[in-house]
Amino acid sequence: MARQKRRSKAVRIFLWITGGLVALVVALLLYITTPYFAGTVGSWLTNSSGRNIALEGQIETHLWQKEPRFIFHGVKIGNAEWAKNPTMFEAETIEVSIAPWRLLHGEIVLPELLVSQPKLSLEKNKDGASNWDFTENPQSAVAEQPMPTSRTNIPIIHMLKITDGQMTYQDAGRQIDTKLKISTISGQSGDESSLEVSGDGTYQGHPFTLALKGASIFELRESDNPYPFQLKTIIGPTSADVAGTIQDPVQMKAMDVTLDLKGANAADLFPITGIALPPTPAYHVKGRLKEDAG
């Protein structure tokens, strides 16, 4: 009888502990979906980056999946104090899934990264300071992170999709004011998906248009093959068509491209290339530029 009572008591204790753990997990999951948790995350990111970062909406979680998924609503990153716009980046939603088993190997792998209506504002002032330079706050963890040195340092993203993206770039010293529309879709190697950027604005006071198309972001990160791209741009009376490959897109090395360049006066190329050329009649130049990997 005494043994039976001890067993019954042990079962009750086990059930009590199990029930408590379940309640704790449920409470944690409910807390994650509240604005309070979003505020906590925003405060932590603000302290880590040195910029005001806010999550104005809730955080949706889908944890009981092979690839856990998180959806962040109303993401905003504050700008430098001197910048024109109050925010450097904002997005309606950022949806990301992670591969937890790859974390065991020290790799951060994102099977999907979906960004809806992002707006990125890049700016340089007359003194040459850039708003994407987070070293203005030496305590910022972001400022201490090294920049990628090769294409293999780019985060592993199997699928990236950006809808209704917009980027602006302003440089007060060089009189650049450009607005670009960004639409990228990428997938597994072998897909026909691609990265596309298009936009217009002004460059050195001249009307400016740009259209860039490349292989998927997966190919940009994973492939050992040269990365193929096509670039068409018009700046005032000058136009350039560039098509070919680049072995290292991060370092901009080992290019093999064909160039079709034409304009009204070669002297107009100075704001673009920084090379002073004498005035010329209208010109049209075609050729191949190749740089060996070194």
N, C-alpha and C positions, 0 to 999 in steps of 0.2 A: 504493500500500500504506500509506504514511504517513497519507494522507488518510483511508483507511478505518479505521485504528487510532484517529485522532482522533475520528472519528464514533462509533466503538464506545465510546470512553472517555466522550464527551459523553452518549451514551445511558445508560451505566451511572451517571454522575453524576446525570442527570435522574431515573432510576428510584430511585436512592438517596435523593435529596431528596424525591421524591414519596412513597416508602415511609415516610420519616421523618415527613413531615407527616401522613400517614394514621395512623401509629402514635400521633403526638402527639394528634390529634383523638380517636382511640379511647380513649386513656388519659384524656383530659380528660372524655369522656362517662362513662367508668367511674368517675372520681373524683367527678363530680357526683352520682352515685347512692349514694355512700358516706356513712356517718354523719360522716366527717371534714369533708366539704364542708358538710353541714347545720350542723355546729358552727361552721365558719368564717362562714357566712351569719348564724347566730344571734349570733355575737360582733360582727359588723359592725352588725347591726341594734340590738344592745344599746348599742354606742357611739354610734350615730346618734340613738337615741331617749332615752337616759338611763334606760331601764327594762330589766330583765332579760328578754330575748326568747330563747326556746329553740325549736328544731325537734327534737323528740324522736324523730321517725321519719325515714325517708329522703325525698329529693326525687326524684320521678319526672319524667323529661323526655321529651317527644315533639317533637323539634325538626324532623324532616323532614316537616313538614306545611305547608300554606298558612298556617295559623294555629297557630304553635308553642304547645304546652300544657305547663304545669308543675303538678305535684300535690305539695303540701306536707302531710306527715303530722305529727300531734302538735304543733300550733302553740300556744305559750303566751306570754302577755305578763304580766310581773310587775306587781304593784300598788304603790301608794304605801306607804311604810313604816308609816303609821298605819292603813291600811285593815284591815278585818276578814278579808277573803279574801286568800290568798297570790297569786292571779292576778286580773288585771283582765279578761283575755280568754283563751279557749282554744277550740280547735276540733279535731275529730278529723281532718278533712282540709279543705284549701282548694285547689280546682282552678281554674286560671285560664288562659285563652288570650289571646294578644295579636295585634294586627294590625300586623305590622312595617312595612308600607308607609305606615301613617298616622304612624309615628314620624318619617318624613322631613318631615312637615308640622308637627312639633312637637306632635302630639296623642297622648295615651295613650288608646287604644281597647281595651276588653276585650270581645270578642264573647261570652264566657261567663265567669261567675264563680259557682262552685258551692261552697257552704259547708255542711259536714256537722256537725251537733251542736255549734254554737257556743254558748258561754256568756259573756255579757257582764255584768260586775258594776260598776255605777256607784254611787258613794257620796259623800256630803258629811258632814264631821264637824261637831261642835258649833261650831267656829270658822268654819265656812263654806267651808273648803278642799275642793276636789273632786279626786277621784282621776284624773280625765281631764285635769287641768291639768299638762301636761308641762313647764311653765316652772319647776318645782322644780329643774330642771337647766338653767341658762342656756346650757350648751354643747350642749344637745340640738338637733339639726337639726330635729326635729319642732316644737319650741317656736317656731322662727323661721318656720314655714310660716303664711301668712295663711289665715284661715277663708274659706269661700265667701261671696261677697256677692250672688250671684244664682243662679237655677236653672241657668244655662248654665255655672257653675263646677263643677257636680257632675260627677264622672268619667263618661265615656261608657261605659256598660255596656249592651250589647244584650240580654243575658239574665242575670238574677240568680235563683238558686234557693237558698233556705235550708231545710234540713230539720232538724226537731227542735231549733229554736233556743230559747234561753231568755235572758231579761234580767232582772236584779234592780236595783232602785233603792232606796237607803236614804239618808234624810236625818235625821240625829240631831236637828238643831235643830227640824225641823218634824214629827217623829214619823211619818215616811213610811217604809213598808216594803212595797214592791210587787214582785211577781214576774209577769213576762209571758212568754207563749209567742209565739214569732215564726215565722211561716211566710210567705215571700214567693216569688212566682213572677212573672216579668215577661218580656216578649218584644218583638217588633217592633211598631211603631205599627199599630194596627188589630186586634191580638190581643185576646182576651177575658181575658187573664191579668191578675192584679191583685196589689196589695200588701196583705197582711193581717196585723194584729197583734191578739192577744187575750191577756187575762191577768187576774189577780186578786191581791189582797193587802190591805193596810190603808193608809189615808190619814188622818193625824191621828187615829189610833185607831179609825177607822170601816172596816167592810168595803168593799172597793173592787173593781169589775170594769170592764173596758174592752174594747171591740171597735172596731177601726178598719179600714176598708176603703177603698182608693184605687185609682186607675188604676196601670198598670205603672210600674216604675222608669224605663223608656224614655220614657214620657210625662212623667214628673216632670222628666227631664233635657232632652229634645229638643223637646217640643211648645211652640209659642208660645201655645197655647190655655190657658185657665184649667184648673187641675188639679182634677178632681172627687174628692170624698171623702165618706164617711159615718162618723160617730163616735157611739158609744153608750157612756155611762158611768154607773155608779151608785156613789155615795159615801154610805154610810149611808142615811138617808131621802131623799136628794136624787138625782134622776136627770136626765140631759140627753141629748137626741137632736139632733145637728147634722148637716145634710146640705147640700151645695152645692159651691161652687168657690172656689179661691184662685188669684190670678194669679201670685203670687210665694211659693211654699211655703218658700223659704229665709228670706226677710225677714218672712214672715207678714203680707203686705200685700195689699190689694185683695181682701177676702173678700166673697162674696155667698152667704149661707147662710140657711137656715130653722132656727129654734131652738124646741125643745119642752122646757121646763124645768118641773119640778114637785118639790115637797118638803113637808115638814111645817112648816118654819119658815124664813123668809127669813134669819134670823140665822145659820143653819147655813152660809150661803154664804161667810162671812168667811174661813175657812181656805182656800177655793178661789180666791176672787176678790181677797181682800185689802181688800174694801170692807165697812165696818161698816154693817149694816142693822138696823133695829129688829126686835124679835120680831113675828111675824105668825102668823095662822092658816095652816092648810094652803093651798097656792097651786098654781096651774097656769097657766103663761104660754106663749103661742105668739107667734111673730113672725118678722120678717125683719131680718137685719143686713146692711147693704151698705156697703162702703167703696170709694170710687173710687180708682183708681190715680193716684198723685200724684208 
